[in-house]
Amino acid sequence: MTSAGLTGEQKRFYDENGYIVCRGLLPADEAKALRREAHDLSGRLVHFRNINAAWATIQHTKTVVQHCHDVQFYSAMFSRLIVDPRFTAVAASIIGPNVQLHHTKMFIKPPEKGAPFPMHQDYPYFPHQRNTMIAAIFHFDDAPVERGCVRFVPGSHKLGPIAVSTPDSSLPPEQYPIEKAVPCPAQAGDVVFFNYLTIHGSGINASAEARTTLLVQMRDPTDPPLKRTHESRGQGMMLAGIDPSCCTTKTLELSGEVPATAAGKM
Ligand SMILES: O=C(O)CCC(=O)C(=O)O
């Protein structure tokens, strides 16, 4: 993988299926160093707060997924990663030249009891007007099926938003069983990109090793959110290109910023 972004064939696959795996975007040694950074961070956080993020509808399984939002505020290694041109070139192939950060989240599914993610679309958690939002999952170690790899319903991004009424906005398992979704096994260094309308989830980690990932959620900066929700720290940072909407009076008002001229000083 170079910093050239997706090939024409990869883009056609993405447009058709709503996801694409970029194999070997990071070499094994870089993935290994990031894995260590993620586990070190988790080891520090666990003393201060509950970092289990298992979803409401699977609490009964007694499984666990360790998590941290906005990891770039905890380690510069992650800050460098999210602006790495090898990565942002792929995001730009999908979104367009201007790629804006929504949020990041690290997940560690521990051995034997790593929590599954129920099938869902990301849309209900942070709906946007033009649906430019995508996610990318960096794999810092291998994620075969038995380690709870991510799974997709190919082409489901074309269905548009699906109404949900579960407590965690996941889709009903009777209609959308995880086992029926297409598994997307990955190796350390692979990155999976997918649309926020693509139905996805992942299984239990029943293996003897952890599954460590970093999810980066991104959008076109000119695609406005439909409601003020999930406004996490660091949101709005540009990962590639520029934010053409940032200099309108309206945007400045919304962000609480006052133009220097209006404030009467520089
Ligand atoms: O990492 C995974 O297995 C899935 C994560 C996910 O679907 C999410 O956070 O929305």
The ligand as a MOL file (V3000), in Angstrom:
LIG
                    3D

  0  0  0     0  0            999 V3000
M  V30 BEGIN CTAB
M  V30 COUNTS 10 9 0 0 0
M  V30 BEGIN ATOM
M  V30 1 O -14.3880 -3.2170 16.4550 0
M  V30 2 C -15.4060 -3.8360 16.2040 0
M  V30 3 O -15.4600 -5.0540 16.2240 0
M  V30 4 C -16.6580 -3.1060 15.8090 0
M  V30 5 C -16.7220 -1.7290 16.3730 0
M  V30 6 C -17.9790 -1.0510 15.9860 0
M  V30 7 O -18.7650 -1.5690 15.2540 0
M  V30 8 C -18.2940 0.2960 16.4550 0
M  V30 9 O -17.6400 0.8100 17.3640 0
M  V30 10 O -19.2530 0.8830 15.9210 0
M  V30 END ATOM
M  V30 BEGIN BOND
M  V30 1 2 1 2
M  V30 2 1 2 3
M  V30 3 1 2 4
M  V30 4 1 4 5
M  V30 5 1 5 6
M  V30 6 2 6 7
M  V30 7 1 6 8
M  V30 8 2 8 9
M  V30 9 1 8 10
M  V30 END BOND
M  V30 END CTAB
M  END
